[in-house]
């Protein structure tokens, strides 16, 4: 039986004036993993070329000039409340900074492909993948009186991500690509002229257009002129960008909000509303109530509340792509070559990892919590639409991972770890409001096979700062959600030992080798093969506990909101709000 009692896990980490972090989702549009054929090596269904696609053509609704008043959204509080994107996760940055600050490379709202943004085109200029040139869009103003966007804003914004106080998702990545210091970075990201930038890399990178997109991390363009005139204080008080919304104000904490205003005549898309407001609302019932009573027009609604929302006249809107991968992460699986390796950790025993996987009733979770919207998820970080997929994983999943508590008990007993203490982290991330009840369900599943589960409620920001970033996840298990992105990106976040890695789940040191092979390969076949071999290791060694793929889903008031199309592959964030039309403009 699932444990469905909710535990409030509200509250977020707020950025401070000093610049340091204060620790303190209709059926799935994606296909079932078992029925998809793998793409051909070299296929990049998520990463496209710089050629604009037909999907960028505005729909009929986008031809409307109707302007609404304030568009309010009730959302799960972000991990960090921030306007300085380098002080938190990519999810936090995309949810709050992307509104007012555009990235170099845009994401198409229909198919999730990479499209020209502030950069109009780009190319590899060295065959080994260590040099790229990006050409920039001209005559793009910053908000206010801060002049126009030029190439000088590009290295400046990148340097923020590698600063001493930076804790961005891509801080380690940028340091590995451009250098450890600002001086080194500024030598490697060269301004050729006002609208041309040359990226010289410390290692090959075949997907630089992805690295500088919002799908990767926290790289948004800020005004160098504002920094030179006002310093970091200017970014704290009134940061300016060149996005379709202009930052106005914010109130921190649970129940607080962040407010933006429309940018008239935006080069890409002028919003259809005069203002956009995001309200931090941790309680699922409150988000639903606020939507039903008209306090907000859009809300993140738990899937088990969808019927209530629909009965109240609301509509559930799906993202265009499979948006979210959901799993549990077992801690302490550090490489034997890692300084964090503790040979006594039970999770280093593959029998324990298999037992945990077999103890989890994925079908029950999918039906009871996700209302059957989930699709198969054999390997964390891999999807049939992405390079590296192996159909073997779907074919063998039931045999290797299927729900079998009797087999799980036998494995725990054989391992000698029966009754071992396991700290289960109960936490919440945006995009999956069911994370808390899913974690609660795991208590029953794992205790049933002889594990001594000790649940602890914890904000994700604390788990990030105190456990997985410093390499102290021993004896823990935590729910997690990711997004649809190239497999090598998820590998970097979860399966790499070095400074670029976060969770560092490395049951076999060969994973580190395969990751390096994949990210340095310019030949698509070499990358494909390396990724597939990495996926094979993860699957055969039970490196994680994959649960399901989900579409992004939100509740919308159709009496006020018209068309809303967003891809869902930008770190689960509700994006492309500038394209949301009013009901009378659809």
C-alpha positions in Angstrom: 0.0 0.0 0.0 1.3 3.4 -0.8 1.8 5.9 1.9 0.0 9.0 0.6 0.0 11.3 3.6 1.6 14.6 2.5 4.5 16.2 4.4 4.9 19.9 3.8 8.4 20.5 2.6 8.1 24.2 1.7 10.7 26.9 1.8 13.5 27.6 -0.5 17.0 28.9 -0.4 17.3 32.6 -1.0 20.3 34.4 -2.5 21.8 36.9 -0.2 23.2 40.3 -0.8 26.7 39.0 -0.4 26.3 36.9 -3.5 26.6 33.5 -1.7 24.0 30.8 -1.5 22.2 30.5 1.9 22.0 26.8 2.6 19.5 26.4 5.3 2.4 18.3 -14.5 -3.8 13.7 -20.9 -1.6 10.8 -21.6 2.1 11.0 -22.1 3.0 12.3 -25.5 6.2 10.2 -25.5 6.2 6.6 -26.7 6.7 3.6 -24.5 10.4 2.7 -24.3 9.7 -0.9 -25.4 8.2 0.1 -28.8 10.7 2.7 -30.0 13.5 2.0 -32.4 16.8 3.5 -31.5 17.9 6.5 -33.7 20.7 6.0 -36.1 24.2 7.0 -34.8 24.6 10.6 -35.4 20.9 11.4 -34.9 20.4 14.5 -32.9 16.7 14.7 -32.4 17.1 17.0 -29.4 20.1 19.0 -30.5 19.5 20.5 -34.0 21.5 22.6 -36.3 21.3 26.4 -36.3 18.9 26.4 -39.2 15.5 27.8 -38.1 12.7 25.2 -38.4 9.1 25.7 -39.6 7.9 25.3 -36.1 9.1 28.8 -35.3 6.3 30.2 -37.5 3.7 31.8 -35.3 0.4 30.0 -35.0 -2.9 31.8 -35.7 -3.2 32.7 -32.0 0.2 34.3 -32.1 -1.1 36.8 -34.7 -3.4 38.3 -32.1 -2.6 41.7 -30.6 -4.8 41.1 -27.5 -3.0 42.1 -24.3 -4.1 40.7 -21.0 -3.4 42.2 -17.5 -1.4 40.2 -15.0 -0.8 36.5 -15.7 -0.3 34.8 -12.3 1.1 31.3 -11.8 1.2 29.3 -8.6 4.4 27.2 -8.7 6.3 24.9 -6.5 9.0 27.1 -4.9 12.4 26.8 -6.7 15.4 25.3 -5.0 16.9 28.8 -4.8 15.2 32.1 -5.1 17.6 34.1 -7.3 18.0 36.6 -10.1 21.7 36.1 -10.3 21.7 32.8 -12.3 25.1 31.6 -11.2 24.0 31.2 -7.6 21.9 28.1 -8.0 20.7 25.2 -10.1 19.8 25.4 -13.8 16.2 24.7 -12.8 16.1 27.8 -10.5 17.7 29.9 -13.1 15.4 28.8 -15.9 12.4 29.4 -13.7 13.4 32.9 -12.7 16.2 34.4 -14.9 15.1 33.1 -18.3 12.1 35.4 -18.2 14.2 38.6 -18.4 17.5 37.3 -19.8 17.9 35.4 -23.1 20.5 32.7 -23.8 22.7 32.7 -26.9 20.7 29.7 -28.3 16.9 29.5 -28.2 14.8 26.4 -27.7 11.9 25.8 -30.0 8.6 25.6 -28.1 7.1 22.9 -30.3 9.9 20.3 -30.8 12.5 21.4 -28.3 15.2 21.8 -30.9 18.0 24.4 -30.6 17.4 27.5 -32.7 19.1 30.8 -33.2 18.6 33.2 -30.3 21.0 36.0 -29.4 23.4 34.0 -31.6 22.3 33.8 -35.3 24.6 31.0 -36.3 27.7 29.1 -35.1 30.3 26.7 -36.4 33.2 24.5 -35.4 36.3 26.2 -36.6 38.8 23.5 -35.6 38.3 20.0 -36.7 39.2 18.6 -33.2 36.2 20.5 -31.7 38.3 22.9 -29.6 37.3 26.1 -31.3 33.9 27.5 -32.1 32.8 30.8 -33.6 29.4 32.3 -32.8 27.9 35.3 -34.7 25.5 37.5 -32.8 22.3 39.2 -33.5 22.5 43.0 -34.0 20.4 45.8 -32.6 19.1 44.0 -29.6 18.6 46.4 -26.7 19.0 45.7 -23.0 16.1 46.8 -20.8 16.2 50.3 -19.6 19.0 52.6 -20.7 21.8 50.1 -20.8 22.5 50.1 -24.5 22.7 47.3 -27.0 23.8 43.7 -26.6 27.3 43.1 -28.1 30.0 40.4 -28.0 31.5 42.0 -24.9 28.5 40.8 -22.8 29.2 37.2 -23.8 32.5 36.5 -21.9 31.4 38.7 -19.0 28.3 36.6 -18.5 30.3 33.4 -18.7 32.8 34.7 -16.2 30.0 35.0 -13.6 29.5 31.3 -13.8 33.0 30.4 -12.7 33.5 33.0 -10.0 34.5 32.0 -6.4 30.9 32.2 -5.1 29.3 30.5 -8.2 27.4 27.3 -7.5 25.7 27.0 -10.9 24.8 23.7 -12.4 27.5 24.4 -15.1 30.2 25.9 -13.0 32.4 22.8 -13.1 31.7 22.4 -16.8 32.6 26.0 -17.7 35.8 25.8 -15.6 36.7 22.6 -17.5 36.1 24.2 -20.8 37.4 27.8 -20.4 39.6 27.8 -17.3 39.6 28.1 -13.5 39.9 31.9 -13.3 38.3 34.9 -14.9 41.6 35.9 -16.5 42.0 32.5 -18.1 38.4 32.5 -19.3 38.7 35.9 -20.9 41.7 34.7 -22.8 39.7 31.7 -24.1 36.4 33.5 -25.0 37.6 36.1 -27.4 35.7 39.1 -28.8 36.6 39.2 -32.5 34.3 42.2 -33.2 31.1 43.6 -31.7 29.1 40.7 -33.1 31.5 37.8 -33.3 32.8 35.7 -30.4 35.4 32.9 -30.6 35.3 30.1 -28.0 38.7 28.4 -27.5 38.2 25.3 -25.4 40.5 23.4 -23.1 39.0 20.1 -24.4 37.0 19.1 -27.4 33.3 19.8 -27.3 31.1 18.7 -30.2 27.9 20.2 -28.9 28.8 23.8 -28.0 25.4 25.1 -29.1 23.9 23.0 -26.4 26.4 24.2 -23.8 25.4 27.8 -24.3 21.7 27.1 -24.4 19.2 27.2 -21.6 18.8 23.4 -21.8 22.3 23.0 -20.4 22.5 25.3 -17.5 22.7 28.8 -16.2 24.3 30.7 -19.0 22.1 33.8 -19.6 23.3 37.1 -20.9 23.6 40.0 -18.5 24.7 43.6 -19.3 28.4 44.2 -18.8 27.6 47.9 -18.9 25.4 47.6 -15.9 28.0 45.6 -14.0 30.7 48.2 -14.9 28.5 51.0 -13.6 26.8 49.5 -10.6 28.6 46.3 -9.8 26.9 43.3 -8.4 24.5 45.5 -6.4 22.9 46.5 -9.6 22.2 42.9 -10.4 20.7 42.3 -7.0 18.4 45.4 -7.1 17.3 45.5 -10.7 19.1 43.1 -13.1 18.6 43.9 -16.8 18.6 41.5 -19.7 17.2 41.4 -23.1 14.4 38.8 -22.6 10.7 39.3 -23.4 9.9 40.2 -19.8 11.6 42.9 -17.7 12.3 42.1 -14.0 10.4 44.4 -11.6 10.4 43.1 -8.1 10.3 40.1 -5.8 9.2 39.1 -2.3 11.2 36.2 -0.9 10.0 33.2 1.0 7.0 30.9 0.9 4.1 32.8 -0.5 6.4 35.4 -2.0 6.5 36.2 -5.6 8.6 37.5 -8.5 7.1 40.0 -10.9 8.0 40.9 -14.5 6.5 43.4 -16.9 6.0 43.1 -20.7 8.8 44.3 -23.0 7.2 46.1 -25.9 8.4 45.2 -29.4 10.7 42.4 -28.3 12.8 41.1 -31.1 11.6 37.6 -30.8 8.1 37.7 -29.1 6.3 40.4 -27.3 4.3 38.9 -24.5 0.5 38.9 -24.7 0.1 40.0 -21.0 1.2 43.2 -19.4 2.7 41.5 -16.4 3.8 38.0 -15.3 3.8 36.9 -11.7 5.1 33.7 -10.2 3.9 32.9 -6.7 5.8 30.4 -4.5 3.1 28.0 -3.2 4.5 24.8 -1.7 1.1 23.2 -0.7 -0.5 21.2 -3.6 -4.0 21.9 -2.2 -3.4 25.6 -2.1 -2.1 25.7 -5.7 -5.3 23.9 -6.8 -7.5 26.2 -4.7 -5.9 29.3 -6.0 -6.5 28.1 -9.6 -10.1 27.2 -8.9 -10.9 30.5 -7.2 -9.4 32.6 -9.9 -6.4 33.9 -7.8 -4.1 32.6 -10.5 -4.7 31.6 -14.1 -2.0 28.8 -14.2 -0.9 26.4 -11.5 1.3 23.4 -11.0 -1.2 20.7 -10.0 -0.5 17.3 -8.6 -1.7 14.6 -11.0 -4.0 13.1 -8.3 -5.8 16.5 -8.2 -6.3 16.7 -12.0 -9.9 15.4 -11.8 -10.7 18.1 -9.3 -9.2 20.7 -11.5 -11.1 19.4 -14.6 -14.4 19.2 -12.7 -13.8 22.8 -11.7 -13.7 23.9 -15.3 -9.9 23.9 -15.6 -7.8 22.3 -18.4 -4.7 20.2 -18.0 -2.0 21.1 -20.6 0.8 18.8 -21.5 4.3 19.7 -22.6 5.2 18.9 -26.2 7.9 16.4 -25.3 8.4 13.8 -22.6 9.6 16.3 -20.1 10.6 14.6 -16.8 12.5 11.5 -15.8 11.8 10.3 -12.3 14.0 8.0 -10.2 15.5 7.3 -6.8 19.3 7.9 -6.3 21.2 5.5 -4.0 24.0 7.4 -2.3 27.5 6.2 -1.5 28.2 4.6 -4.9 31.5 6.3 -5.3 34.3 5.0 -7.6 37.0 3.0 -5.7 39.3 5.7 -7.1 37.4 8.5 -5.5 38.4 10.1 -2.1 34.7 9.7 -1.1 34.8 5.9 -1.5 33.8 4.0 1.6 34.0 0.2 1.0 31.6 -0.5 3.9 28.7 1.3 2.2 26.0 -1.3 1.5 25.1 0.4 -1.8 28.4 -0.7 -3.3 27.1 -4.3 -3.3 25.2 -4.8 -6.5 22.9 -7.3 -4.8 21.6 -4.5 -2.5 21.1 -2.2 -5.5 19.2 -4.9 -7.3 17.1 -5.6 -4.2 16.1 -1.9 -3.9 15.1 -1.9 -7.6 13.0 -5.0 -7.2 11.4 -3.7 -4.0 9.8 -0.7 -5.8 6.4 -1.3 -7.3 6.7 1.1 -10.4 3.3 0.2 -11.8 1.6 1.1 -8.5 3.5 4.4 -8.3 2.5 5.2 -11.9 -1.1 4.4 -11.4 -1.7 5.8 -7.9 0.5 8.9 -8.0 1.0 9.7 -11.7 -2.5 8.6 -12.9 -1.0 6.3 -15.4 0.8 9.0 -17.4 4.2 7.5 -16.9 6.0 5.6 -19.7 8.8 3.1 -19.4 12.2 4.3 -18.1 14.8 1.5 -18.1 18.0 3.6 -17.6 18.3 6.9 -15.9 19.5 9.5 -18.4 18.6 7.6 -21.5 15.6 7.9 -23.8 14.7 6.2 -27.1 14.9 9.5 -29.0 18.5 10.2 -27.9 21.8 8.9 -29.2 23.1 6.0 -27.2 19.8 4.2 -26.7 20.0 0.4 -26.6 16.7 -1.5 -27.1 18.1 -4.3 -25.0 17.3 -2.3 -21.8 13.6 -2.2 -22.5 13.5 -5.9 -23.6 15.2 -7.1 -20.4 13.8 -4.6 -17.9 11.0 -6.8 -16.5 13.4 -9.7 -16.0 16.1 -7.6 -14.3 14.1 -4.9 -12.6 10.6 -6.2 -12.2 8.7 -5.9 -8.9 9.6 -9.0 -6.9 9.8 -8.4 -3.1 10.6 -12.1 -2.4 13.6 -12.0 -4.7 14.6 -8.6 -3.1 14.5 -10.1 0.4 16.7 -13.0 -0.7 19.2 -10.6 -2.2 19.4 -8.5 0.9 19.9 -11.6 3.1 22.6 -13.0 0.8 24.4 -9.6 0.8 24.7 -9.7 4.6 23.1 -6.2 4.9 19.7 -7.2 6.2 18.4 -4.4 8.5 21.0 -1.9 7.5 20.0 1.8 8.3 19.0 3.8 5.2 18.4 7.5 5.4 15.5 8.3 2.9 15.5 11.9 2.0 11.9 13.3 1.7 12.2 16.4 -0.5 10.5 18.3 -3.3 11.6 19.6 -6.7 9.5 21.5 -9.3 7.8 19.6 -12.1 7.0 16.6 -9.9 4.8 17.6 -7.0 4.4 13.9 -6.3 8.0 13.5 -5.2 7.0 13.6 -1.5 4.3 10.8 -1.6 6.6 8.8 -3.9 9.3 9.0 -1.2 6.8 8.0 1.4 5.7 5.0 -0.6 9.4 3.9 -0.7 9.4 3.7 3.0 6.9 0.8 2.9 8.5 -0.9 -0.1 12.0 -0.9 1.5 11.0 -1.8 5.0 9.1 -4.8 3.6 12.4 -6.3 2.3 14.3 -5.9 5.5 15.9 -2.4 5.3 15.7 -0.1 8.3 14.4 3.1 6.7 14.9 6.3 8.6 13.0 9.1 6.7 14.1 12.7 7.0 12.4 15.7 5.6 14.8 18.0 3.9 14.9 20.9 1.5 16.7 20.1 -1.7 19.0 23.0 -1.3 20.3 21.5 2.0 20.7 18.0 0.4 22.6 19.6 -2.4 24.9 21.7 -0.2 25.5 19.2 2.7 25.3 15.8 1.0 25.8 15.3 -2.7 28.0 18.3 -3.6 30.6 17.5 -0.8 30.5 13.7 -1.5 28.6 12.7 1.7 25.6 10.7 0.4 26.7 7.4 2.1 23.8 5.4 3.3 21.1 7.6 1.7 18.4 7.3 -1.0 16.6 10.2 -2.4 13.9 10.9 -5.1 15.1 12.8 -8.1 13.8 14.2 -11.3 15.6 15.2 -14.5 14.7 16.4 -17.9 15.0 15.2 -21.6 18.5 16.2 -22.6 21.5 14.5 -24.2 22.7 11.4 -22.2 26.2 12.8 -21.7 24.7 15.8 -19.8 22.9 13.5 -17.4 26.0 11.4 -17.1 28.0 14.5 -16.1 25.5 15.4 -13.4 25.2 11.9 -11.9 27.9 9.5 -13.1 31.2 11.3 -13.2 33.8 11.3 -10.4 35.7 14.5 -11.2 35.0 18.1 -10.4 32.3 18.3 -13.2 30.3 15.6 -11.4 27.5 16.2 -8.9 26.1 12.9 -7.5 29.2 10.9 -8.6 27.4 7.5 -8.9 30.2 5.4 -10.4 29.7 1.7 -9.7 32.5 1.0 -12.2 35.4 3.4 -13.0 34.9 2.7 -16.7 32.0 5.1 -16.5 34.4 7.9 -16.1 36.4 6.8 -19.1 33.3 6.4 -21.3 32.1 9.8 -20.3 35.3 11.4 -21.4 35.2 9.5 -24.6 31.7 10.6 -25.3 32.2 14.3 -24.6 35.4 14.6 -26.6 34.2 12.7 -29.6 33.6 14.7 -32.7 32.6 11.6 -34.7 28.9 10.9 -33.9 29.5 7.1 -34.2 32.2 7.2 -31.5 30.0 9.3 -29.2 27.0 7.0 -29.8 29.0 3.8 -29.0 30.5 5.4 -25.8 27.2 6.5 -24.6 25.6 3.1 -25.2 28.4 1.3 -23.4 27.9 3.7 -20.5 24.2 2.9 -20.5 24.9 -0.8 -20.5 27.0 -0.5 -17.4 24.4 1.6 -15.6 21.7 -0.9 -16.6 23.6 -4.1 -15.7 24.9 -2.7 -12.4 21.7 -1.2 -11.2 23.3 2.2 -10.7 20.0 4.0 -10.1 16.3 3.2 -9.5 14.5 4.5 -12.6 10.8 4.9 -12.2 9.0 6.6 -15.2 9.2 9.2 -17.9 6.4 11.9 -17.5 5.1 14.8 -19.6 5.2 18.2 -18.1 1.6 19.0 -17.0 0.0 22.2 -15.6 -3.5 23.4 -14.8 -4.8 26.3 -16.8 -8.0 28.4 -16.6 -9.4 28.3 -20.2 -11.6 31.2 -19.5 -8.6 33.5 -19.3 -5.7 31.6 -21.0 -5.7 30.7 -24.7 -2.8 28.9 -26.3 0.1 27.7 -24.2 2.8 25.6 -25.9 6.1 24.8 -24.2 8.6 22.0 -25.0 9.2 20.6 -21.5 12.8 19.8 -22.0 14.3 22.8 -20.2 14.9 21.4 -16.8 11.2 20.9 -16.0 10.7 24.7 -15.9 7.5 26.4 -17.2 9.1 28.2 -20.1 8.1 30.2 -23.2 5.6 32.2 -21.2 5.9 35.1 -23.6 3.9 33.0 -26.1 0.9 32.4 -23.8 -2.1 34.1 -25.4 -5.2 35.4 -23.7 -8.5 33.5 -24.1 -10.0 36.2 -26.2 -6.9 36.2 -28.4 -6.8 32.5 -29.3 
